[in-house]
Amino acid sequence: MQTLEMEVQVLDKRVLQDLIAANDELIAQGRTPNQGVRLQLTDKNNTQLFYGDVHPNVQYEYEAEQAGEYQLCVQLTEMAFTSDN
């Protein structure tokens, strides 16, 4: 079993602050904070191994059967941006 470690760092301080503020607002409303980074991890056969929203600037690990080539797609959740653009 191989352990894949992945860390996505949000370097734009404004974007990171917007994500933190959005999660703080959700908490204040009694809702679950869910804003951050959406990750999709697939193997060389395009099999989806992981898909989900994770908190920014946190390290995640994924256990894989073997070493090889993997594709990691990263998307920021909608509330990372202050405008529709």
N, C-alpha and C positions, 0 to 999 in steps of 0.2 A: 504494500500500500504506500503510495506517495502522498505527501502533503503539499498542496499548492498554496502558497501564501500570496495574497493580493492586498494591496493598499492603494486606494485612490485618494489623492490629496487635492482638496479644493484650495488652490493658491490665491484665487481672487478674493480678497478680504470682504469686499462688498457682497459677493454672492454667498460666501460662508455666513456672514452676518445676517443676510436675508433668510437663509435656511434656519439659523438658530432662532431668529425672531418669529418665523412661521411656526416652528415647533413649540416655542414658548406660548404663542397665542393659542395653539391647539390644546396645550396643557391647561391654560387658563379657562378654556371652554369645556374642560372635562373630557376632551377627546384624546385619542392616542396620537402621539407625535409620529408622523410618518414621512416627513420631508427629508430628503437627502440625495443620495445617488442611487440610480437604478442600474444594476449590473446584470449582464447576461453572459454566462460562461458556457462555451460549447467546445466539444472536442473536434479532432480532425475529420470525423465523420458527420459533423454538423449536428451531433446529438446534444441537446440542451442539458447541461449538468446543473446549472443554477440560474434562477431568474428571480430578482426581487429588489426591493428598496432597502438600502442600508444607510446607516448614519455616516456622514462624511468624516474623513480623517481618523478612521478606525481600521485596524488590521483584521482581515477575515481569512479563515483557512478553509480549504476544501480538500477532502480526501479523494484521491484518484487511484485507480487500479494500476496505472503505469505512467511512466514519464512519456512525454510526447509533445505534440503541438496543440496549443489551445488558443481559442480566440476569446478575448474579453471585450465586450461592448459596454460603454459607459454613457449614461444619460443623466443629466440633472433633472430632478423633479420640478414640476411647474412653478412652485413657489420660490424657487431660487432666483427668479427674475421679477423685477418690479414692474415690467411692462409686458405687453403681449408680443413684443418683438424678441 
